Amino acid sequence: MTSTVRLITDGQSIIDKMTATTSYFSGATALLTAAQTALDSLRAAAATAEYGSPADTQAMYLARNTFKTKLMVLVLYVDVVAITNPTEAGDIIACAGLNQKKTPTINIQTLKVKNGTTSGSVIVRSKAKRGHSYLFQESSDIASTSGWTTVSVATSAAILLTGRTPVKTYWYRVALIKGNVQQPFTDPVSIVVL
């Protein structure tokens, strides 16, 4: 029961802090509402389970799992906001009431994106590293967890992409591959295509 009480306390704190920090989390309204609803259900189930039957305890644990899932979605949302604002990442994480074990590293210097010479073209360039391949990915909706698409796996550190919609923002990231081992992706870099 103690861990449930701690989860309720910590969860309410995160919801409250994210709700108050509208400058960073204004797009999370539906997620915050869903988390608060799940938290209210957990509170009710925990109160019933305290003196209730084994079935009441089971219902509390189901409500707990539902709330933990909603809370995890909120934490992922904070991660996305922090990634898209790398210079403010520490402040964003703190504003959500989350702890960070170390200062986030900004990896964007290893990936550069610029418009190509023709309309709708983009040049994506990674830092060259001998003996590696490069996995390039693109997203036009960085808030979507399924928004990343592989646009190239290349032995060259630079690629030219064409056919992008002008006056639209695209995000790019790259991961180095050596043999069968893929390294983590760089922090995303955005560009408004001309």
Backbone as CSV, one residue per row, in Angstrom:
resi,resn,N_x,N_y,N_z,CA_x,CA_y,CA_z,C_x,C_y,C_z
1,MET,0.824,-1.199,0.000,0.000,0.000,0.000,0.869,1.264,0.000
2,THR,2.049,1.180,0.646,2.925,2.350,0.724,3.333,2.823,-0.659
3,SER,3.675,1.864,-1.544,4.098,2.260,-2.888,2.945,2.905,-3.653
4,THR,1.717,2.486,-3.381,0.554,3.097,-4.024,0.368,4.529,-3.534
5,VAL,0.531,4.744,-2.240,0.421,6.093,-1.673,1.492,7.000,-2.291
6,ARG,2.716,6.486,-2.418,3.812,7.263,-3.025,3.506,7.571,-4.486
7,LEU,2.973,6.587,-5.204,2.619,6.788,-6.611,1.558,7.879,-6.747
8,ILE,0.550,7.842,-5.873,-0.511,8.854,-5.904,0.077,10.242,-5.639
9,THR,0.937,10.353,-4.625,1.538,11.644,-4.269,2.418,12.176,-5.399
10,ASP,3.322,11.319,-5.896,4.228,11.744,-6.958,3.464,12.056,-8.238
11,GLY,2.469,11.211,-8.558,1.682,11.421,-9.770,0.910,12.719,-9.736
12,GLN,0.296,13.032,-8.595,-0.454,14.281,-8.478,0.482,15.478,-8.618
13,SER,1.682,15.360,-8.067,2.663,16.445,-8.171,3.041,16.696,-9.635
14,ILE,3.285,15.632,-10.394,3.653,15.774,-11.811,2.504,16.397,-12.592
15,ILE,1.288,15.902,-12.375,0.114,16.451,-13.069,-0.050,17.934,-12.747
16,ASP,0.058,18.289,-11.461,-0.102,19.685,-11.051,0.963,20.577,-11.680
17,LYS,2.213,20.140,-11.647,3.296,20.968,-12.188,3.187,21.111,-13.700
18,MET,2.825,20.040,-14.404,2.667,20.139,-15.858,1.479,21.017,-16.215
19,THR,0.412,20.941,-15.434,-0.767,21.769,-15.689,-0.429,23.246,-15.498
20,ALA,0.395,23.536,-14.494,0.747,24.927,-14.197,1.720,25.509,-15.223
21,THR,2.549,24.665,-15.827,3.582,25.153,-16.753,3.063,25.113,-18.177
22,THR,2.128,25.989,-18.478,1.479,25.961,-19.800,2.428,26.355,-20.922
23,SER,3.491,27.092,-20.606,4.413,27.493,-21.676,5.077,26.286,-22.318
24,TYR,5.297,25.228,-21.570,5.911,24.023,-22.131,4.886,22.930,-22.467
25,PHE,3.844,22.808,-21.667,2.987,21.626,-21.755,1.551,21.922,-22.165
26,SER,1.326,23.031,-22.864,-0.044,23.387,-23.251,-0.662,22.346,-24.187
27,GLY,0.160,21.621,-24.924,-0.368,20.599,-25.835,-0.727,19.295,-25.149
28,ALA,-0.497,19.202,-23.845,-0.720,17.945,-23.125,-2.053,17.911,-22.387
29,THR,-2.971,18.811,-22.719,-4.225,18.923,-21.968,-4.973,17.598,-21.893
30,ALA,-5.150,16.927,-23.029,-5.892,15.658,-23.040,-5.160,14.588,-22.238
31,LEU,-3.834,14.555,-22.346,-3.046,13.572,-21.590,-3.141,13.831,-20.093
32,LEU,-3.107,15.111,-19.703,-3.221,15.463,-18.287,-4.602,15.119,-17.737
33,THR,-5.649,15.370,-18.531,-7.014,15.033,-18.106,-7.164,13.526,-17.920
34,ALA,-6.628,12.754,-18.873,-6.711,11.281,-18.778,-5.952,10.777,-17.555
35,ALA,-4.789,11.368,-17.280,-4.004,10.954,-16.114,-4.731,11.306,-14.817
36,GLN,-5.342,12.497,-14.757,-6.070,12.898,-13.552,-7.273,11.990,-13.315
37,THR,-7.984,11.627,-14.380,-9.130,10.712,-14.261,-8.671,9.358,-13.730
38,ALA,-7.551,8.850,-14.283,-7.020,7.558,-13.814,-6.558,7.653,-12.359
39,LEU,-5.990,8.803,-11.995,-5.549,8.997,-10.615,-6.740,9.030,-9.661
40,ASP,-7.814,9.695,-10.048,-9.025,9.734,-9.221,-9.586,8.326,-9.026
41,SER,-9.563,7.527,-10.091,-10.036,6.130,-9.999,-9.143,5.323,-9.058
42,LEU,-7.831,5.553,-9.128,-6.905,4.850,-8.235,-7.150,5.242,-6.783
43,ARG,-7.359,6.532,-6.536,-7.645,6.973,-5.158,-8.881,6.266,-4.595
44,ALA,-9.950,6.221,-5.408,-11.191,5.579,-4.964,-10.976,4.087,-4.721
45,ALA,-10.245,3.439,-5.638,-9.992,1.998,-5.488,-9.115,1.717,-4.274
46,ALA,-8.133,2.597,-4.008,-7.259,2.403,-2.852,-8.034,2.575,-1.546
47,ALA,-8.942,3.523,-1.508,-9.753,3.736,-0.301,-10.642,2.525,-0.033
48,THR,-11.201,1.947,-1.099,-12.054,0.762,-0.947,-11.226,-0.450,-0.530
49,ALA,-10.022,-0.594,-1.096,-9.190,-1.773,-0.836,-8.617,-1.789,0.575
50,GLU,-8.512,-0.616,1.202,-7.896,-0.563,2.522,-8.601,-1.467,3.530
51,TYR,-9.920,-1.515,3.467,-10.673,-2.380,4.386,-11.555,-3.359,3.623
52,GLY,-11.276,-3.537,2.363,-12.151,-4.351,1.524,-11.695,-5.788,1.361
53,SER,-12.280,-6.407,0.363,-12.032,-7.821,0.081,-10.817,-7.982,-0.829
54,PRO,-10.362,-9.219,-1.061,-9.285,-9.455,-2.024,-9.640,-8.935,-3.429
55,ALA,-10.913,-9.007,-3.787,-11.335,-8.480,-5.088,-11.136,-6.969,-5.152
56,ASP,-11.372,-6.286,-4.021,-11.142,-4.838,-3.970,-9.657,-4.509,-4.121
57,THR,-8.813,-5.340,-3.514,-7.365,-5.141,-3.643,-6.929,-5.354,-5.084
58,GLN,-7.495,-6.371,-5.722,-7.162,-6.617,-7.125,-7.609,-5.433,-7.994
59,ALA,-8.778,-4.898,-7.712,-9.272,-3.741,-8.470,-8.339,-2.533,-8.281
60,MET,-7.803,-2.397,-7.058,-6.873,-1.304,-6.805,-5.608,-1.475,-7.649
61,TYR,-5.090,-2.683,-7.724,-3.871,-2.901,-8.507,-4.117,-2.702,-10.004
62,LEU,-5.288,-3.038,-10.474,-5.622,-2.760,-11.880,-5.682,-1.245,-12.120
63,ALA,-6.309,-0.530,-11.184,-6.369,0.937,-11.301,-4.970,1.539,-11.202
64,ARG,-4.131,0.945,-10.380,-2.746,1.410,-10.235,-1.984,1.255,-11.546
65,ASN,-2.146,0.097,-12.194,-1.465,-0.137,-13.464,-1.950,0.823,-14.550
66,THR,-3.252,1.099,-14.555,-3.802,2.053,-15.528,-3.199,3.431,-15.309
67,PHE,-3.127,3.855,-14.052,-2.555,5.169,-13.771,-1.068,5.223,-14.102
68,LYS,-0.339,4.149,-13.781,1.093,4.123,-14.109,1.304,4.275,-15.609
69,THR,0.435,3.672,-16.413,0.533,3.798,-17.868,0.303,5.236,-18.295
70,LYS,-0.735,5.873,-17.743,-1.032,7.277,-18.080,0.117,8.188,-17.656
71,LEU,0.716,7.897,-16.506,1.831,8.697,-16.010,3.060,8.516,-16.897
72,MET,3.276,7.288,-17.366,4.400,7.025,-18.255,4.244,7.798,-19.572
73,VAL,3.010,7.911,-20.074,2.761,8.692,-21.290,3.107,10.161,-21.043
74,LEU,2.761,10.685,-19.872,3.114,12.070,-19.543,4.625,12.262,-19.506
75,VAL,5.337,11.306,-18.921,6.794,11.404,-18.852,7.394,11.361,-20.258
76,LEU,6.849,10.515,-21.128,7.310,10.473,-22.519,7.044,11.802,-23.222
77,TYR,5.900,12.410,-22.935,5.589,13.721,-23.511,6.627,14.755,-23.074
78,VAL,6.987,14.729,-21.796,8.008,15.654,-21.288,9.329,15.406,-22.016
79,ASP,9.682,14.133,-22.227,10.916,13.803,-22.952,10.905,14.399,-24.349
80,VAL,9.775,14.283,-25.046,9.678,14.813,-26.410,9.841,16.326,-26.401
81,VAL,9.175,17.002,-25.461,9.293,18.457,-25.370,10.740,18.843,-25.073
82,ALA,11.394,18.089,-24.189,12.789,18.387,-23.847,13.712,18.162,-25.047
83,ILE,13.467,17.100,-25.813,14.299,16.811,-26.987,14.146,17.903,-28.040
84,THR,12.922,18.395,-28.198,12.689,19.417,-29.224,13.174,20.799,-28.788
85,ASN,13.517,20.952,-27.521,14.056,22.218,-27.000,15.332,21.913,-26.214
86,PRO,16.389,21.453,-26.893,17.555,20.932,-26.171,18.225,21.928,-25.239
87,THR,18.210,23.213,-25.570,18.864,24.185,-24.695,18.091,24.414,-23.401
88,GLU,16.809,24.040,-23.377,15.976,24.223,-22.196,15.593,22.891,-21.551
89,ALA,16.238,21.800,-21.988,15.828,20.460,-21.553,15.802,20.314,-20.039
90,GLY,16.852,20.781,-19.363,16.903,20.648,-17.903,15.765,21.380,-17.221
91,ASP,15.461,22.590,-17.696,14.380,23.386,-17.126,13.023,22.718,-17.373
92,ILE,12.836,22.182,-18.556,11.570,21.518,-18.902,11.339,20.310,-17.999
93,ILE,12.372,19.501,-17.808,12.261,18.311,-16.956,11.951,18.722,-15.522
94,ALA,12.629,19.758,-15.047,12.395,20.237,-13.674,10.988,20.800,-13.513
95,CYS,10.490,21.529,-14.528,9.144,22.115,-14.465,8.061,21.048,-14.390
96,ALA,8.360,19.866,-14.901,7.390,18.765,-14.839,7.471,18.021,-13.517
97,GLY,8.390,18.428,-12.643,8.516,17.758,-11.353,9.267,16.449,-11.436
98,LEU,10.041,16.266,-12.511,10.812,15.038,-12.683,12.261,15.289,-12.295
99,ASN,12.943,14.246,-11.874,14.351,14.355,-11.509,15.201,13.887,-12.672
100,GLN,16.341,14.536,-12.861,17.282,14.045,-13.850,18.564,13.681,-13.137
101,LYS,19.102,12.523,-13.492,20.295,12.044,-12.815,21.540,12.757,-13.310
102,LYS,21.511,13.222,-14.556,22.654,13.954,-15.084,22.141,14.999,-16.055
103,THR,22.948,15.966,-16.333,22.572,16.995,-17.282,22.449,16.366,-18.654
104,PRO,21.348,16.605,-19.367,21.204,15.991,-20.675,22.278,16.488,-21.636
105,THR,22.792,15.562,-22.417,23.803,15.951,-23.392,23.120,16.334,-24.688
106,ILE,23.651,17.358,-25.321,23.092,17.817,-26.585,23.993,17.298,-27.689
107,ASN,23.425,16.506,-28.558,24.200,15.794,-29.557,24.008,16.389,-30.948
108,ILE,23.409,17.583,-31.041,23.032,18.099,-32.349,24.224,18.546,-33.178
109,GLN,25.406,18.747,-32.543,26.541,19.199,-33.324,27.018,18.135,-34.307
110,THR,26.615,16.871,-34.137,27.052,15.813,-35.039,26.113,15.650,-36.229
111,LEU,25.056,16.436,-36.302,24.105,16.349,-37.410,23.770,17.756,-37.874
112,LYS,23.950,17.995,-39.160,23.627,19.307,-39.732,22.650,19.104,-40.879
113,VAL,21.666,20.005,-40.950,20.647,19.930,-41.985,20.550,21.293,-42.648
114,LYS,20.524,21.306,-43.976,20.344,22.569,-44.691,19.529,22.323,-45.945
115,ASN,18.942,23.399,-46.455,18.161,23.295,-47.678,19.094,23.080,-48.859
116,GLY,18.600,22.278,-49.818,19.356,22.039,-51.037,19.188,23.184,-52.015
117,THR,19.738,23.020,-53.202,19.708,24.088,-54.199,18.372,24.181,-54.925
118,THR,17.565,23.111,-54.860,16.258,23.150,-55.512,15.156,23.135,-54.461
119,SER,14.004,23.671,-54.816,12.870,23.726,-53.889,12.491,22.310,-53.442
120,GLY,12.275,22.151,-52.148,11.851,20.861,-51.612,12.993,19.881,-51.390
121,SER,14.244,20.350,-51.499,15.374,19.439,-51.276,16.092,19.801,-49.975
122,VAL,16.626,18.779,-49.331,17.298,18.927,-48.042,18.581,18.110,-48.066
123,ILE,19.649,18.677,-47.501,20.901,17.945,-47.340,21.078,17.663,-45.850
124,VAL,21.226,16.388,-45.521,21.425,15.964,-44.139,22.843,15.407,-44.042
125,ARG,23.633,15.969,-43.123,25.045,15.593,-43.031,25.399,15.236,-41.592
126,SER,25.990,14.061,-41.425,26.471,13.623,-40.119,27.986,13.746,-40.088
127,LYS,28.541,13.718,-38.902,29.995,13.704,-38.782,30.494,12.363,-39.316
128,ALA,31.440,12.414,-40.247,31.957,11.185,-40.865,32.785,10.385,-39.865
129,LYS,32.580,9.077,-39.880,33.345,8.194,-39.013,33.712,6.954,-39.816
130,ARG,34.978,6.712,-39.958,35.477,5.624,-40.799,34.916,4.262,-40.363
131,GLY,34.503,3.471,-41.358,34.042,2.105,-41.098,32.609,2.001,-40.607
132,HIS,31.850,3.092,-40.666,30.469,3.086,-40.185,29.491,3.314,-41.330
133,SER,28.280,2.835,-41.133,27.147,3.191,-41.986,26.281,4.165,-41.197
134,TYR,25.335,4.791,-41.905,24.506,5.825,-41.285,23.041,5.526,-41.544
135,LEU,22.255,5.501,-40.469,20.805,5.303,-40.565,20.148,6.665,-40.375
136,PHE,19.604,7.214,-41.465,18.965,8.532,-41.433,17.460,8.358,-41.294
137,GLN,16.867,9.112,-40.378,15.416,9.079,-40.204,14.845,10.488,-40.257
138,GLU,13.554,10.558,-40.651,12.857,11.830,-40.833,11.505,11.753,-40.145
139,SER,11.042,12.918,-39.665,9.704,13.016,-39.090,9.140,14.397,-39.400
140,SER,7.854,14.428,-39.706,7.189,15.727,-39.851,6.273,15.981,-38.657
141,ASP,6.213,15.001,-37.724,5.401,15.131,-36.518,6.175,14.519,-35.360
142,ILE,7.058,15.297,-34.768,7.964,14.768,-33.736,7.221,14.360,-32.462
143,ALA,6.014,14.890,-32.258,5.242,14.527,-31.063,4.672,13.119,-31.157
144,SER,4.613,12.565,-32.360,4.075,11.218,-32.555,5.167,10.194,-32.296
145,THR,4.861,9.179,-31.480,5.854,8.146,-31.188,6.157,7.293,-32.414
146,SER,5.238,7.231,-33.364,5.450,6.436,-34.572,5.781,7.314,-35.765
147,GLY,6.188,8.563,-35.509,6.385,9.514,-36.587,7.688,9.383,-37.353
148,TRP,8.653,8.596,-36.872,9.957,8.498,-37.535,9.935,7.483,-38.661
149,THR,10.497,7.892,-39.820,10.586,7.035,-40.991,12.037,6.977,-41.444
150,THR,12.518,5.796,-41.750,13.870,5.662,-42.277,13.880,6.140,-43.721
151,VAL,14.738,7.122,-44.008,14.824,7.656,-45.371,16.064,7.164,-46.099
152,SER,17.062,6.681,-45.345,18.262,6.173,-46.000,19.119,5.399,-45.007
153,VAL,19.719,4.327,-45.504,20.813,3.663,-44.811,21.973,3.752,-45.796
154,ALA,23.007,4.506,-45.431,24.055,4.836,-46.394,25.436,4.642,-45.796
155,THR,26.420,4.488,-46.686,27.811,4.449,-46.243,28.413,5.849,-46.279
156,SER,27.696,6.787,-46.879,28.117,8.181,-46.927,27.519,8.939,-45.743
157,ALA,28.280,9.898,-45.229,27.818,10.673,-44.070,26.834,11.769,-44.455
158,ALA,26.587,11.964,-45.759,25.660,13.009,-46.209,24.705,12.434,-47.245
159,ILE,23.444,12.887,-47.174,22.456,12.472,-48.169,21.683,13.694,-48.647
160,LEU,21.168,13.588,-49.856,20.305,14.619,-50.430,18.914,14.026,-50.557
161,LEU,17.944,14.706,-49.977,16.549,14.279,-50.057,15.784,15.291,-50.893
162,THR,14.915,14.811,-51.764,14.111,15.707,-52.598,12.634,15.398,-52.388
163,GLY,11.794,16.272,-52.914,10.349,16.034,-52.849,9.710,16.394,-51.530
164,ARG,10.395,17.164,-50.693,9.808,17.599,-49.426,8.887,18.788,-49.683
165,THR,7.849,18.916,-48.876,6.874,19.992,-49.040,7.479,21.314,-48.568
166,PRO,7.536,22.318,-49.454,8.076,23.613,-49.034,7.247,24.249,-47.915
167,VAL,7.881,25.060,-47.108,7.311,25.779,-45.966,6.706,24.802,-44.942
168,LYS,7.339,23.657,-44.786,6.927,22.664,-43.802,8.149,22.288,-42.983
169,THR,7.960,22.069,-41.690,9.074,21.701,-40.823,9.262,20.189,-40.841
170,TYR,10.501,19.778,-41.022,10.886,18.376,-40.957,11.966,18.231,-39.888
171,TRP,11.995,17.045,-39.270,12.991,16.729,-38.250,13.833,15.572,-38.758
172,TYR,15.122,15.606,-38.435,16.034,14.542,-38.863,16.886,14.081,-37.692
173,ARG,17.255,12.803,-37.749,18.188,12.238,-36.781,18.977,11.141,-37.484
174,VAL,20.111,10.777,-36.918,20.952,9.756,-37.532,21.551,8.883,-36.439
175,ALA,21.725,7.605,-36.773,22.400,6.662,-35.885,23.538,6.016,-36.664
176,LEU,24.684,5.897,-36.034,25.819,5.212,-36.653,25.646,3.709,-36.487
177,ILE,26.073,2.968,-37.506,26.004,1.508,-37.462,27.380,0.962,-37.798
178,LYS,27.871,0.054,-36.967,29.115,-0.647,-37.272,28.853,-2.128,-37.088
179,GLY,29.001,-2.880,-38.184,28.659,-4.295,-38.152,27.170,-4.437,-37.914
180,ASN,26.799,-5.158,-36.862,25.386,-5.330,-36.510,24.980,-4.463,-35.329
181,VAL,25.848,-3.552,-34.920,25.576,-2.747,-33.725,25.168,-1.329,-34.142
182,GLN,23.977,-0.927,-33.719,23.490,0.429,-33.987,23.654,1.273,-32.735
183,GLN,24.289,2.434,-32.879,24.435,3.358,-31.761,23.143,4.164,-31.593
184,PRO,22.994,4.872,-30.470,21.788,5.689,-30.267,21.683,6.796,-31.314
185,PHE,20.445,7.228,-31.572,20.210,8.327,-32.502,20.702,9.644,-31.905
186,THR,21.121,10.558,-32.783,21.439,11.906,-32.351,20.149,12.586,-31.918
187,ASP,20.293,13.706,-31.232,19.125,14.530,-30.946,18.574,15.039,-32.273
188,PRO,17.256,15.150,-32.395,16.667,15.599,-33.664,17.045,17.042,-34.000
189,VAL,17.187,17.304,-35.290,17.460,18.648,-35.802,16.343,18.998,-36.773
190,SER,15.805,20.211,-36.667,14.677,20.604,-37.517,15.110,21.579,-38.594
191,ILE,14.297,21.638,-39.650,14.512,22.599,-40.717,13.164,22.918,-41.358
192,VAL,12.973,24.168,-41.731,11.816,24.548,-42.531,12.262,24.480,-43.983
193,VAL,11.647,23.585,-44.742,12.070,23.356,-46.123,11.656,24.537,-46.989
194,LEU,12.553,24.972,-47.843,12.287,26.065,-48.769,11.874,25.538,-50.135
